[in-house]
Amino acid sequence: MKEKVLLLQGTLSLYNVPLYKVLAEGVDLTVAYTVKNECEEKVFFKVKQLKYSNVYGLFFMKSGFWKFCSEFDVVIFMPDLHYISYCLLPFVHRRYKVIPWTIGLRASYTRPYDVKRKQYFIDKIYGKVLNQSDAIIFYMKAPLKFWGKSIDKNKVFIAHNTVEVLKNEIIECKVRNRILFIGTLYKAKNIYELIDAYIQAKTICNSENFLCLDIIGKGEEYENIKAIIEEGKLTDFIFLHGPVYEEKKIAEFFSTSLLCISPDQAGLSVLKSMGYGVPYVTKHDAITGGERLNIINNTNGLLYNNQEELVAIIVKAFNEPEKFIDLGNAAQIYYNSNTTINHMAQGFLDAIEFVMK
């Protein structure tokens, strides 16, 4: 008989549905969420929306939550300290096992993902939640350095946070002669550095056949970026496509891209780019949930320090495209060997097997 597993989320994210599908093949899975369900397709796992109260940004599950959890063998939850009821799960009297699934340490747009930083009082509370749990699932191994001896490494399992890509044959036999940015157009991502670097590189190379720049995404900076392109008379070289959600179309964009660049943020687009065989370019200190750590500089992607270095990367991509194709091939090998959806799911299944022994 399959173990009954409950996975607790805030939002049932569309990008995680492929993971849930794989997990549902091995366990009797229910995904419960509070705020939003992004998936409209028919799924082969159970879905439930939880009733909750939001008190000054703190989430408390309403009556029936604890009884609901007791119907399962294993409860996997996100240990976001704003979700008080979730974080109390390891401490209540229970028969079921609990497993937090987490990036490993507190990080955000304003708090860098830094495993070398000191631990604060709130980190110690977070650590208590992890320690009291029966197993822990981290996105990466890196947080083990942050926690040191304060958590039991024997109960830690790694499930690389990743995304699904379409099969490789869709993107073969394409000429790669473009640069890609993909993601929501927030100011924090500093896409203006990319545009400025692109313009400088284009001027240096002085070629009508220069690499085009595709920008995919929608957000608060969309109109500003559009104005820059139009005022700079760059509409023949920089293309602002707006949001693209269909995976086949996204695959087509990657199939013609020589590199994917995001200056100040490196999230799941790192894995998406690697999966499609395109090297990812971002800053050494880019905002990340740990995904940037998949980039091995000059091996399967590129890390840089300032705009001058980014200009040099774009110029080199135009003059020596074969080197970037090699980086992309290495990125795809890394993805296929370490960070597919099946790899991610196996981390969960290993943790479930561990707590059920």
Secondary structure, 3 states (H helix, E strand, C coil): CCCEEEEECCEECHHHHHHHHHHHHHCEEEEEECCEECCCCCCCCEEEECCEEEECCEEEECCCHHHHHCCCCEEEECCCCCEHHHHHHHHCCCCCEEEEEECCCCCCCCCCCCCCCCCCHHHHHHHHHHHHCCCEEECCCCHHHHHHHHCCHHHEEECCCCCCCCCHHHHCCCCCCEEEEECCCCHHHCHHHHHHHHHHHHHHHCCCCCCEEEEECCCCCHHHHHHHHHHCCCCCCEEEEECCCCHHHHHHHHHCEEEEECCCECCCHHHHHHHCCCCEEEECCCECCCHHHHCCECCCEEEECCHHHHHHHHHHHHHCHHHHHHHHHHHHHHHHHHCCHHHHHHHHHHHHHHHHC
